[in-house]
Amino acid sequence: MRELAKKEKKKMRTTIIVLASIWFVVTLPLPWLIYSPDISQQQLFGILPIIGFISIPFVALGIAWTLKPELTT
């Protein structure tokens, strides 16, 4: 019984990590940042943390809804 609970927790943790990773990758406009000649390196390092900070609440919501799906109704 305990091994089943451990497997469930590990599966849930893996799911949360994958979903958070996907969210951060999707929200970063990397092609626009990398291939645009108008963006300097300094602007790049200024924009990426802003995008990361904006993404944190959405990742938190995704984790909360993954752990307690009844919150979505």
C-alpha atoms as one frame of an Amber mdcrd trajectory, in Angstrom:
protein
   0.000   0.000   0.000   2.787   2.420   0.848   4.621   1.689  -2.377   1.499
   2.604  -4.299   1.350   5.942  -2.470   5.040   6.564  -3.221   4.477   5.834
  -6.899   1.486   8.187  -6.954   3.509  10.989  -5.340   6.411  10.451  -7.731
   4.050  10.466 -10.713   2.377  13.665  -9.470   5.755  15.338  -8.895   6.921
  14.385 -12.380   3.690  15.695 -13.882   4.037  19.016 -12.080   7.671  19.419
 -13.167   6.799  18.663 -16.797   3.848  21.074 -16.817   5.892  23.864 -15.211
   8.726  23.329 -17.696   6.332  23.405 -20.629   4.745  26.630 -19.347   8.090
  28.429 -19.007   9.254  27.283 -22.444   5.990  28.269 -24.126   5.881  31.719
 -22.537   9.389  32.694 -23.602   9.338  34.384 -27.019  12.784  33.022 -27.843
  12.653  33.269 -31.649  11.672  36.925 -31.365  14.427  37.597 -28.845  17.185
  35.681 -30.635  16.563  36.488 -34.296  15.529  40.111 -34.046  18.499  42.350
 -34.893  16.881  45.283 -33.066  17.175  43.621 -29.637  20.494  44.149 -27.910
  22.057  41.702 -25.451  21.280  44.049 -22.550  17.589  44.156 -23.483  17.555
  40.368 -23.745  18.815  39.999 -20.188  16.204  42.522 -19.050  13.228  40.889
 -20.775  13.842  37.250 -19.779  13.547  37.750 -15.991  10.397  39.819 -16.474
   8.818  37.025 -18.510   9.914  34.503 -15.879   8.369  36.495 -13.038   5.131
  36.945 -14.951   4.942  33.175 -15.478   5.261  32.247 -11.786   1.582  32.839
 -10.843   0.388  30.763 -13.785   2.701  27.895 -12.851   1.424  28.122  -9.261
  -2.172  27.936 -10.501  -1.323  24.933 -12.644   0.260  23.166  -9.679  -2.698
  23.965  -7.431  -5.178  22.711 -10.003  -3.116  19.570 -10.559  -3.083  18.801
  -6.841  -6.726  19.779  -6.203  -8.750  19.584  -9.436 -11.946  20.442  -7.560
 -10.704  24.051  -7.363 -11.469  24.478 -11.065 -15.212  23.995 -10.622
